[in-house]
Amino acid sequence: MASAFVTAAGETAREEDERRQIRQLQVEFALVPGTTGDQFQKDFPAYADGLVCSSPGGYVALPEYPKKAETVYNLKPRADDVYVLTFPKCGTTWMQELVWLVVNDCNFEKAKAPLNIRSPFLEICGHVMRDVEEMEEMTEPRIIKSHLPLYLLNPKLLDTSKVVYVARNPKDVLVSYFHYHRLIHFHQFTGDLESFADYFMSDKVYASPFFPHLLDAWSKRRHPNLLFVFYEDLKQNLRGEIEKVVSFLGKSLTEEQLTRLTQHLHVDQFAKNEAVNYEICKELGFMNNTGNFIRKGKTGDWKNHFSSELNARIDLWIESNLKGSDLTFITELDQQD
């Protein structure tokens, strides 16, 4: 009868090989060309050392991230984890709050605590090591936020944990991300929308590239542990999308809970919620006083920002990146919540 070789630690050879494979993230990072140049530094004065990107994959990050990339990659997923994954400005905070409340049986009193404490941000720059250690010590179900593409996360994630992925049409993402870069001192973008669009479409903004991030998740949308949600569907039918999330997470809410949760998540109410709107960051000096973290939340706001020439260029960019894919986007809504 065949027997597996067992190490001194009690592992089979297969288990040891799997452990070693997970430990080694086969990705290298190099400086993004042009991000230390004069024009880029003028537009992004906070990025003194430029940006770096992964190979393979091309994921764009700050230079500090590669030091922690393997630690993030090795965070062991649990069966009761729920990951909320998005490209930035696709409804991340909205979905975090939704998922947290569903998992916690609509405990609105407990939800008065800041969302970033209730639902940790996996790769937040400068604090990754501390945050990962804290996440490993958490005993309650973890609702984990990340903007990382799936290939930079633990390879066992989808087979172990639930993942809710939120996608949004690239035109509104671009506008929202532009305002975010001007709002947050961490990014401190000083240029105009046209120049930001050029950086966005040439993969020279934090967390880019946009399309590979979405298309990878889209290709896995039929995995039983992944729920692919469109921001625009949330805007058209918030109650219906909440019910999809409830079902996906194997939970059951009363009619009263569903009604209250829908009201709680309505964008007008959401923007006033101090537990999620990060207004405290203005007092702490992390955000400008002239804008808001939760801005309009409207589908089609891009029409108030793009010139006809810029819109045409963006259309070509979208078309070229979606060639051969069945992924499509809604960019305007006649009616939205």
PARO-970239 format. One record per residue (C-alpha): residue in one letter; x, y, z. Coordinates in steps of 0.1 Angstrom, whole numbers, plus 5000, padded with zeros to 4 digits. Each point is the difference from the previous one (the first is absolute). Example, Ala and Ser with C-alpha at 12.3 -4.5 7.8 and 13.67 -1.06 7.14 Angstrom:
PARO-970239
A512349555078/S501450344993/
end
This chain:
PARO-970239
M500050005000/A501450344990/S500750255028/A500750374998/F503350135012/V499550205032/T502250285012/A501150055036/A497250265004/G497449744991/E499450124964/T499749784970/A502450084972/R497050134980/E499050235028/E503550135004/D500250074963/E496750195001/R501150205029/R503250104982/Q498250084968/I497750245019/R502950165017/Q501750104968/L498350274980/Q501449974965/V499850384992/E502650264996/F499650385002/A501750274980/L499750384996/V497250114977/P501850194972/G499550385001/T498750015036/T503250175013/G500050254971/D499450375005/Q496450014986/F498849705020/Q501650145032/K498450334994/D496649844996/F500549755029/P502350185025/A499349745027/Y501549724979/A503650115006/D501349654991/G497649944971/L497949694996/V500949644995/C498249724981/S500049625002/S501349764975/P498049814989/G496750185003/G501050364999/Y498350095034/V501050365009/A500950075036/L502150235022/P503649905005/E499349885036/Y497549734989/P502549744986/K501649975035/K496649875013/A498649834969/E500949655011/T498650065035/V496750104984/Y500149704976/N500549775030/L497050115020/K498249675005/P496450024989/R497349865023/A496749844992/D498050285017/D502050284984/V498350234975/Y502350204977/V498750324983/L502150054969/T499950294976/F502050234979/P500050335020/K496950224998/C497749724989/G497850005031/T502449835024/T498850185032/W496449964990/M500449624996/Q502249975031/E497250155021/L497449784983/V502049685005/W500950095036/L496450065010/V498849684983/V502649795017/N499350165033/D496249964998/C499450384995/N501550105033/F499750384993/E501150095035/K503349824995/A500350154966/K500450355015/A503749915005/P502250124971/L499949774970/N503749984996/I500249845035/R497249764994/S501249914965/P503850024996/F501750124968/L502449724991/E502850184982/I499850355014/C503450164994/G502550035029/H497949785024/V499849674982/M502149805024/R498150125030/D496649964984/V500749654988/E501149895034/E496850155015/M497849834974/E501649675009/E499050055036/M496450104992/T497549745014/E496850134984/P499149954963/R502450234981/I498650244973/I503250094982/K500350284975/S502650004972/H500750174967/L502649744990/P499549784970/L499349645008/Y503449884990/L501650205028/L497749835026/N500349665015/P499549744972/K497649805023/L497850305006/L497249924975/D499849635011/T499950105037/S498250335005/K497150204985/V501050284977/V497750294989/Y501550184970/V498550344990/A500650154966/R499050344987/N500050164966/P503550154992/K498750354992/D498650065034/V502949825016/L502450244983/V498150315012/S499649875035/Y503749905002/F501150344987/H498050185028/Y501449755025/H503650074990/R499450375005/L498349945033/I502449775018/H503450155010/F501549654996/H499650044962/Q500050384997/F499350024963/T500450364987/G499249964963/D496750024981/L497549744990/E501549974965/S503549925012/F498649765027/A498149814973/D503249964980/Y501749865031/F497049775007/M499949864965/S503849954998/D500149815034/K501850275020/V497750035029/Y499949815033/A498349654997/S499950014962/P499649844975/F496250025000/F498949744975/P502249705009/H498750045036/L496449974989/L500549754973/D501849765023/A497150005024/W497549994971/S501649684988/K499449845034/R496450135004/R498549654999/H502149875029/P497649925028/N501950215025/L500150324979/L497150244996/F500650254972/V497950325006/F499750314978/Y499950345016/E497350104975/D497849715011/L500350135036/K498950344988/Q497049874981/N498749745025/L501850035034/R497549785018/G500349724973/E503850005001/I499949995039/E497949694997/K502549844977/V502850075024/V498049865029/S499349684980/F503749974989/L501150035036/G497549745012/K498350245023/S496350075007/L498650355008/T496550105010/E498050244979/E500550265027/Q503849954998/L500050014962/T498050335000/R502250165026/L503249884983/T498950144966/Q499250345017/H503449995018/L501849954967/H498250264979/V502750234988/D498550315017/Q500049835033/F503349834994/A501850334994/K498950135034/N501149695019/E503150095020/A501049645003/V500649974963/N500550354985/Y503550075015/E499350365008/I502349955030/C502949994975/K499450384994/E500650075037/L503149785000/G501450184969/F499849704976/M497450154977/N499250344985/N497150195015/T498650084966/G498749654990/N498449695014/F501149635001/I496549904990/R499350244972/K496949974977/G499949624994/K498150064968/T500249804968/G500650224970/D501750295018/W502949974975/K497850194975/N500550315022/H503849974997/F501149864966/S500550214969/S498849834968/E503749954990/L500849835033/N496949794999/A500949884966/R503549905011/I498649825030/D497549814978/L502849874979/W502049905031/I497049815013/E499349834967/S503649894995/N500249865035/L496749814998/K500749854966/G499349635002/S498250035033/D496349975008/L500350255028/T497950314994/F499350315021/I497050225006/T501250374999/E496650185004/L496849935019/D496650154994/Q499149945036/Q502249925030/D499749975038/
end
